[in-house]
Each structure stands twice: as C-alpha cells, then as structure tokens.
Amino acid sequence: MPNIALELGKQASAFGVKSAYGEPQDVDGVSITPVSLTWAGYGGGSDQERDGGGGGGMSIPLGVYVRREEGLRFEPNIVSLLAVAIPLVCVTGRALTRIIRALKK
C-alpha cells in the first residue's frame, strides 16, 4: 500500500500561489486575475491492522486584480468582505462594551 502522507504531500506541493491567484483572463480588452484565500490540511495514521488518512481545503474568493490602460486596480468581492466584516464588527462591539463597563467601575 502506498504511503498516503507522501502522496498527499506531492499533491499539495502544487497548491501554493497557483491556488490563491487564478490564471489571468482577457474580457473585452481588460485583463482580470482572480484572487482567493486558500488553505488545506491533511492527516494520516496507521496501526498494525489499518491505514487511514484524510484531507480537506477551502477557498474564499476575495476579489480580482483588474488591469486596464489606466493601471492595475484591486476590486474586492463584496459578499466575502461582508462575510468577514460582520463577525469582526460584532466581536469589536462586544469588546468595547466590556472595556467601557470596566472603565466605569
């Protein structure tokens, strides 16, 4: 039986920058390069009777780099921005209320 950890390592070696930045596409004379936040994790183990392994990954689209005649500009994905901003604002608000209560005492 092949070593699962080595096989996953070989596949993950190509997972770097190519997974975060997509291939540039030309749309109506404008070059667009997609950008995402990616991560992956793998695990494996064995004992005398069985071998096992698993893995997973995730990718969140952050936006695109747009190259026009005027220059290069990053345009964020609003849905991803809101998905990140809402929990951050909630946690910041709760922390501020606790700090203000502690300072009043």
Contacts in CASP RR format, 6 or more apart in sequence:
PFRMAT RR
TARGET T0000
AUTHOR 0000-0000-0000
METHOD contacts of the structure
MODEL  1
MPNIALELGKQASAFGVKSAYGEPQDVDGVSITPVSLTWAGYGGGSDQER
DGGGGGGMSIPLGVYVRREEGLRFEPNIVSLLAVAIPLVCVTGRALTRII
RALKK
1 51 0 8 1.000
4 44 0 8 1.000
4 45 0 8 1.000
4 51 0 8 1.000
4 52 0 8 1.000
4 53 0 8 1.000
4 54 0 8 1.000
5 42 0 8 1.000
5 43 0 8 1.000
5 44 0 8 1.000
5 45 0 8 1.000
8 42 0 8 1.000
8 43 0 8 1.000
8 54 0 8 1.000
8 55 0 8 1.000
9 42 0 8 1.000
12 40 0 8 1.000
12 42 0 8 1.000
15 38 0 8 1.000
15 40 0 8 1.000
16 38 0 8 1.000
19 36 0 8 1.000
19 38 0 8 1.000
19 59 0 8 1.000
20 35 0 8 1.000
20 36 0 8 1.000
20 37 0 8 1.000
20 38 0 8 1.000
21 33 0 8 1.000
21 34 0 8 1.000
21 35 0 8 1.000
22 33 0 8 1.000
22 34 0 8 1.000
22 35 0 8 1.000
22 36 0 8 1.000
23 33 0 8 1.000
24 31 0 8 1.000
24 32 0 8 1.000
24 33 0 8 1.000
25 31 0 8 1.000
25 32 0 8 1.000
25 33 0 8 1.000
25 34 0 8 1.000
26 32 0 8 1.000
30 66 0 8 1.000
30 67 0 8 1.000
30 68 0 8 1.000
31 66 0 8 1.000
31 67 0 8 1.000
32 64 0 8 1.000
32 65 0 8 1.000
32 66 0 8 1.000
32 67 0 8 1.000
33 64 0 8 1.000
33 65 0 8 1.000
33 67 0 8 1.000
34 61 0 8 1.000
34 63 0 8 1.000
34 64 0 8 1.000
35 61 0 8 1.000
35 62 0 8 1.000
35 63 0 8 1.000
35 64 0 8 1.000
35 65 0 8 1.000
35 74 0 8 1.000
36 59 0 8 1.000
36 60 0 8 1.000
36 61 0 8 1.000
36 62 0 8 1.000
36 63 0 8 1.000
37 59 0 8 1.000
37 60 0 8 1.000
37 62 0 8 1.000
38 57 0 8 1.000
38 58 0 8 1.000
38 59 0 8 1.000
38 60 0 8 1.000
39 57 0 8 1.000
39 58 0 8 1.000
40 55 0 8 1.000
40 56 0 8 1.000
40 57 0 8 1.000
40 58 0 8 1.000
41 55 0 8 1.000
41 56 0 8 1.000
41 57 0 8 1.000
42 53 0 8 1.000
42 54 0 8 1.000
42 55 0 8 1.000
42 56 0 8 1.000
43 53 0 8 1.000
43 54 0 8 1.000
43 55 0 8 1.000
44 52 0 8 1.000
44 53 0 8 1.000
44 54 0 8 1.000
45 51 0 8 1.000
45 52 0 8 1.000
45 53 0 8 1.000
46 52 0 8 1.000
60 80 0 8 1.000
60 83 0 8 1.000
61 77 0 8 1.000
61 80 0 8 1.000
62 76 0 8 1.000
62 77 0 8 1.000
62 80 0 8 1.000
63 74 0 8 1.000
63 75 0 8 1.000
63 76 0 8 1.000
63 77 0 8 1.000
63 80 0 8 1.000
64 74 0 8 1.000
64 75 0 8 1.000
64 77 0 8 1.000
65 72 0 8 1.000
65 73 0 8 1.000
65 74 0 8 1.000
65 75 0 8 1.000
66 72 0 8 1.000
66 73 0 8 1.000
66 74 0 8 1.000
66 75 0 8 1.000
67 73 0 8 1.000
END
